[in-house]
Amino acid sequence: MTVQIIKGIQLPAFDVEMLSLGKLIAVPFRQYIPDNQEFWLYPSQKLPDNLSLEEYYQPEYLTQARSSFAQYEKHPIQLKTWARCEFQWRINPDQKHLLPNIAKSTVWNLTALEHIFEQYKVLKLLILRVYRLSNPCTVNIPTEPGHFYWPNQSEDIITMGSESDTPIVSEVSFNKRKALLLAGEDVPDSGLEALQAQVEQMSLSNPAAKALDQEIKIFLGWSEASPKAQPDPNLAWIDTIAQLGNRSKEEDVGKSNYQAGTDFEIAVRDSLEFIGFTIDHAHKGGAGGLDLFCSKPYALVGECKAGKKIPNDTAVQLLNLGTLRLNDKKLLEQTAKLIIGPGEPTPQLEDAAKVHNMAIINPETLEKLVKLQSKYPGSVDLFKLKEYLKPGKSDSEVEKYIQQVSQQIKLRVYLVKFVKDYLEKSQAQKVVFNQLHGGYVYSTPPEPLLNREQLHEVLIELSSPLTGYLGREEANDWQNDCFYFLREMPADE
């Protein structure tokens, strides 16, 4: 359903940016705005009472504030958000003691808030629920500085809000922060907020910091956005594993295929290292060399074979080179042995592989393992994987392992979303495990259906500091533990 909006309100450009990121849920605004009124957020160059940037904003935000104001200095500009006024809070003289806490939980200097208060003997704050416009408005003609923005019907490109637009802050998080603000209570995680400001500055020159910045925002409840990570350019090679294997298959022999085979070997070594093996890089393959030797978490020797057929002598070659490397036949018997190639193993090779406990997989299977590890770090358990590296062709067995892990991930994605939806429907900030279990039983969870103890165990896993998808308040009786939503888990597509 379309939200009919007729005007916008002018706010300092940096305040609009902070509302759009979820850092703020309230802003000073002198004019009266009735509850439930909806409007665009217009980034103005003007600050309240003509204060300077240094006077208005806290020192750690000045660099960002200057950048934000510069961004909207020239037209055309885009209006990317709209808001609904939840409440206009008048802080009267008997509530002046709340100003320090307000400053502490926002971006403004306490002296600036006190200055505005002394001028008017009141500080008016709009508490706003902010939404991201599906299509931004484009403002081509500068509007006169003031309190409101009225679109120029002939020049500006205006789009309306929608009830389906994405809220910047989840409902549960918004209600929690609103309650803390109105009560004048300290905002938790203030230290983490300070860290976020530093990480955001680092992200301007360090792309790796951007992901951490987004994770912190989601953890703090500043962002409702699903944590669908942008493709990491450093991991683009993952999509080429099978491609390189198939390229090396195009010719059985020949100088032109030598480089393709070498590239494939490198991709295989990188792949095994990525999923957690420790590679002995002293062995770089080539004539007379062992293509792969992994020392941890357990010993693994391997051969990469290009071509349309994996030849008969591959098993003998792997045994001979493995014996030379380990210098111990008994140790070699206990070592995992792996042959990776795009071609079909000959019947003789497959028989030999079964006798000598060698697993044979193709590059497509390896690529699936690497992609699983990339999307869900730590999801590939190498000791579990070892159980599926059966003698002979092992692709179907490894596929079973991948499906098993994917099913476990699917269950966890469901539980995180279930907790989030449960809290939003009940308008609660946390839920007792007993209630959660009751709702889970009568929902439609993916298989397998967990019993009480299993469900509690998975919820604890999801609320550990290492995962951080849920939060937990521990009770004396584990069945009374409380859980709450922190951030979404990316779906396993």
Buried (B, 14 or more C-beta within 10 A) or exposed (E): EEBEBEBBBBBBBBBBBBBBBBBBBBBBBBEEBEEEBBBBBBBBEBBBBEBEBEBBBBEEBBBBBEEBBEEBEEEEBBBBBBBBBBBBBEBEEEBBEBBBBBBEBBBBBBEBBBBBBEEEEBBBBBBBBBBBBEEBBBBEEEBEEEBBBEBEEEEBBBBBBBEEBBBBBBBBBBBBBBEBBBEBEEBEEEEEBEBBBEBBBEBEEEEEBBBBBBBBBBBBBBBBBEBEEEEEEEEEBBEBBBBBBBBBBBBEEEEEBEEBBBBBBBBBBBBBBBBBBBBBEEBEBEEEEBBBBBEEEBBBBBBBBBBEBBBBEBBEBBBEBBBEBBEEEEEBEEBBBBBBBBBBBBEEBBBBBBEBBBBBBBBBBBBBBBBBBBBBEEBBBBEEBBEBBBBBBBBEBBBEBBEEBBBBBBBBBBBBBBBBEBBBEEEBBBBBBEBBBEBBEEEEBEEEEBEBEEBBEBBBBBBEEEBBBBBBEEEEEEEEBBBBBBBBBEEBE
